[in-house]
Amino acid sequence: MSEWSSAMFIDGLPATLEDLAHQALVNYGAYTSFRVENGAVRGLDLHLQRLDEAAVDLFGESPGQVEFRRLMALSAGGRDKAWMRVSLFSPEISHRNPSFVGRPRVMTVVSPAPPPLAARMRVTAVPHGRETPHLKHVATFGQTRVRRAARAAGFDDALFVDDKGYVSEGVTWNIGFLSGDTVIWPQAPMLAGVAQALVDGGLPAVGLSSERRPVRLADLHSFDGAFICNSATPVCPVSAIDSTV
């Protein structure tokens, strides 16, 4: 089957040049993204909750989950396999005049689904933390710069740590550590990932448990393994973090 072109919509209508110009010039907003498979989405309720909470946090009002669902279905256009990004923005907000409070507009982008990040990953620990880490926001300059530097150094990606060596998250993913029959999720400022929540919720069914606690780089040698997860890469083993294999 041939690949199809991406499509962008604003509140259900084809995006205009004016809409996209504002998006290019004003870097204020939030989004979520996910894979559509067989016309369905894993963890859709969690993606909707993320959008709802981000809308209230950043704009003071949300279009509501019923409207999000309507716009997603409209944008999918009957496709049963795709990648979708749903973004929130407001043309009323600019760098000079950021005070608008009200319902944001909704941009949906539908494109062919991307492959997973990797089959295995070798990452490097980097002192970094995302701005407003609990939000999946559009200010991604820092993440892109860190990933670019990691790959230039020969790694697949970067793992964020604070100035005391405590692990938080990766550039666009969460990390879990294996200790016997327990998955350890780092306890730190980070984005609560949808894939992370789905993996965590499924652990009891395979005889595993989980806990959240602070994880230091100095602790890495004590774990049996590690993996990353996000919506594009449901799970991927980490083969090494710097020199720790």
C-alpha positions as CSV (number, residue, x, y, z in Angstrom):
1,M,0.0,0.0,0.0
2,S,1.4,3.4,-1.0
3,E,2.1,6.0,1.6
4,W,-0.3,8.9,1.9
5,S,0.4,12.6,2.6
6,S,0.0,14.2,6.0
7,A,-3.0,16.4,6.6
8,M,-3.4,19.3,9.1
9,F,-6.7,20.6,10.5
10,I,-7.6,23.5,12.8
11,D,-10.9,22.8,14.7
12,G,-11.8,20.3,12.0
13,L,-11.1,22.5,9.0
14,P,-8.0,22.4,6.7
15,A,-5.3,24.5,8.3
16,T,-4.7,28.0,6.7
17,L,-1.4,29.8,6.1
18,E,-2.4,32.3,8.8
19,D,-3.0,29.4,11.3
20,L,0.4,27.9,10.6
21,A,2.2,31.2,10.6
22,H,1.1,31.7,14.2
23,Q,2.2,28.2,15.1
24,A,5.6,28.9,13.6
25,L,6.1,32.2,15.4
26,V,4.6,31.7,18.9
27,N,5.9,28.7,20.8
28,Y,3.1,28.4,23.4
29,G,0.9,25.3,23.6
30,A,0.7,21.7,24.4
31,Y,0.0,18.4,22.6
32,T,-0.3,14.7,22.7
33,S,0.5,12.2,20.0
34,F,-0.3,8.6,19.4
35,R,-0.6,5.7,17.0
36,V,-4.0,4.8,15.5
37,E,-4.2,1.0,15.0
38,N,-7.3,-0.8,13.7
39,G,-9.2,2.5,14.2
40,A,-8.4,2.6,17.9
41,V,-5.9,4.2,20.2
42,R,-4.1,2.6,23.2
43,G,-4.7,4.7,26.3
44,L,-7.0,7.2,24.6
45,D,-8.6,8.1,27.9
46,L,-5.2,9.1,29.2
47,H,-4.4,11.2,26.1
48,L,-7.8,13.0,26.5
49,Q,-7.1,13.6,30.1
50,R,-3.6,15.0,29.2
51,L,-5.2,17.5,26.7
52,D,-8.0,18.5,29.1
53,E,-5.6,19.3,32.0
54,A,-3.0,21.1,29.7
55,A,-5.8,23.2,28.2
56,V,-6.9,24.4,31.7
57,D,-3.3,24.8,32.8
58,L,-2.1,26.9,29.8
59,F,-5.3,28.6,28.6
60,G,-7.8,28.6,31.5
61,E,-10.4,26.6,29.6
62,S,-10.7,23.3,27.8
63,P,-12.7,22.4,24.6
64,G,-13.7,19.2,26.5
65,Q,-13.1,15.6,25.9
66,V,-16.2,15.1,23.7
67,E,-15.0,17.8,21.4
68,F,-11.5,16.3,21.3
69,R,-12.9,13.0,20.3
70,R,-15.0,14.6,17.6
71,L,-12.1,16.4,16.1
72,M,-9.8,13.3,16.2
73,A,-12.4,11.2,14.5
74,L,-13.0,13.8,11.8
75,S,-9.3,14.2,11.1
76,A,-8.7,10.5,10.9
77,G,-11.1,10.4,8.0
78,G,-11.9,6.7,8.4
79,R,-8.2,5.7,8.3
80,D,-7.6,2.7,10.6
81,K,-3.9,3.1,10.7
82,A,-2.1,6.5,11.3
83,W,-0.1,8.7,13.6
84,M,-2.0,11.6,15.1
85,R,-0.8,14.7,16.9
86,V,-3.3,16.9,18.7
87,S,-2.1,20.3,19.6
88,L,-3.6,23.2,21.6
89,F,-2.8,26.9,20.7
90,S,-4.4,30.3,20.7
91,P,-3.9,33.0,18.1
92,E,-4.9,35.4,20.9
93,I,-1.6,34.7,22.7
94,S,1.7,36.3,21.5
95,H,5.0,37.1,23.1
96,R,4.0,40.7,23.6
97,N,0.4,40.0,24.7
98,P,0.2,36.7,26.5
99,S,-2.8,37.5,28.8
100,F,-5.7,35.9,26.9
101,V,-7.7,33.4,28.9
102,G,-10.2,31.2,27.1
103,R,-10.7,28.1,25.0
104,P,-7.7,27.2,22.8
105,R,-8.0,26.1,19.2
106,V,-7.2,22.5,18.3
107,M,-4.8,21.4,15.6
108,T,-4.8,17.8,14.5
109,V,-2.1,16.4,12.2
110,V,-2.6,13.0,10.7
111,S,0.4,11.2,9.0
112,P,1.7,7.8,8.3
113,A,2.8,6.0,11.5
114,P,6.5,6.3,12.2
115,P,8.6,3.3,13.2
116,P,9.7,2.8,16.8
117,L,12.7,4.8,18.0
118,A,15.0,1.7,18.0
119,A,15.1,-2.0,18.7
120,R,17.8,-1.4,21.4
121,M,19.1,1.9,22.8
122,R,22.5,3.1,24.1
123,V,22.0,6.3,26.0
124,T,24.1,8.9,27.7
125,A,23.2,10.7,31.0
126,V,23.0,14.5,30.5
127,P,22.3,17.2,33.1
128,H,19.0,18.6,31.9
129,G,15.4,19.1,32.8
130,R,12.5,20.1,30.7
131,E,10.7,23.3,31.5
132,T,7.4,22.7,33.2
133,P,8.0,18.9,33.1
134,H,4.5,17.8,33.9
135,L,3.2,19.2,30.6
136,K,3.8,17.8,27.1
137,H,4.3,21.2,25.7
138,V,5.7,22.5,22.4
139,A,8.8,24.2,23.8
140,T,11.2,21.4,22.6
141,F,14.4,23.4,21.7
142,G,16.3,22.0,24.7
143,Q,15.2,18.4,24.0
144,T,16.2,18.6,20.4
145,R,19.6,20.1,21.2
146,V,20.4,17.4,23.8
147,R,19.4,14.6,21.5
148,R,21.4,16.1,18.7
149,A,24.5,16.3,20.9
150,A,24.0,12.7,22.2
151,R,23.8,11.3,18.6
152,A,26.9,13.4,17.6
153,A,28.7,11.6,20.5
154,G,27.7,8.2,19.2
155,F,24.7,7.4,21.4
156,D,21.2,6.8,20.4
157,D,19.6,9.3,22.8
158,A,20.0,11.1,26.1
159,L,18.7,10.4,29.7
160,F,18.1,13.4,31.9
161,V,19.6,13.7,35.3
162,D,19.6,16.7,37.8
163,D,22.6,18.4,39.3
164,K,22.7,15.7,42.1
165,G,22.7,12.8,39.7
166,Y,19.0,11.8,40.0
167,V,17.4,10.3,36.9
168,S,14.1,11.7,35.6
169,E,13.2,10.9,32.0
170,G,14.5,10.7,28.5
171,V,14.2,13.2,25.6
172,T,10.8,12.0,24.6
173,W,10.3,8.9,26.7
174,N,10.1,7.4,30.2
175,I,12.5,4.9,31.6
176,G,11.9,1.9,33.8
177,F,14.5,-0.1,35.7
178,L,14.3,-3.9,36.4
179,S,15.0,-5.2,39.8
180,G,14.0,-8.9,40.1
181,D,10.3,-9.0,39.7
182,T,9.8,-5.2,40.2
183,V,9.9,-2.3,37.8
184,I,11.3,0.8,39.4
185,W,10.1,4.1,37.9
186,P,12.2,7.1,38.8
187,Q,10.5,9.5,41.2
188,A,11.4,13.0,39.9
189,P,9.8,15.9,38.0
190,M,8.8,14.5,34.6
191,L,6.0,13.9,32.2
192,A,3.7,11.1,33.2
193,G,3.7,9.0,30.1
194,V,0.7,7.2,28.6
195,A,2.8,4.2,27.5
196,Q,4.4,4.2,31.0
197,A,0.9,4.0,32.6
198,L,-0.2,1.2,30.2
199,V,2.9,-0.8,31.0
200,D,2.6,-0.2,34.7
201,G,-1.1,-1.3,34.7
202,G,-0.2,-4.5,32.9
203,L,2.6,-5.7,35.2
204,P,0.4,-7.6,37.7
205,A,-1.0,-9.8,34.8
206,V,2.6,-11.1,34.1
207,G,3.6,-11.5,37.8
208,L,5.5,-8.2,38.2
209,S,5.0,-5.3,40.5
210,S,6.3,-1.7,40.4
211,E,7.3,1.1,42.7
212,R,8.4,4.7,42.3
213,R,11.5,6.0,44.1
214,P,14.4,8.3,43.5
215,V,17.0,6.6,41.2
216,R,20.6,7.9,41.1
217,L,23.2,7.3,38.4
218,A,25.2,5.6,41.2
219,D,22.4,3.0,41.5
220,L,22.5,1.8,37.9
221,H,24.8,-1.1,38.6
222,S,22.3,-2.6,41.0
223,F,19.6,-3.1,38.4
224,D,19.0,-6.1,36.2
225,G,18.1,-4.0,33.2
226,A,16.3,-1.0,31.9
227,F,13.8,-0.1,29.1
228,I,12.2,3.0,27.6
229,C,8.6,3.5,26.5
230,N,6.5,6.1,24.7
231,S,3.5,6.0,22.3
232,A,5.7,5.4,19.3
233,T,7.9,2.8,21.0
234,P,5.8,0.8,23.5
235,V,8.9,-0.8,24.9
236,C,12.6,-0.9,23.9
237,P,15.5,-2.4,25.9
238,V,18.3,-0.1,27.0
239,S,21.6,-1.9,26.3
240,A,23.8,0.7,28.2
241,I,23.7,4.0,30.0
242,D,27.2,5.5,29.3
243,S,29.6,2.8,30.6
244,T,27.0,0.8,32.6
245,V,25.9,-2.2,30.4
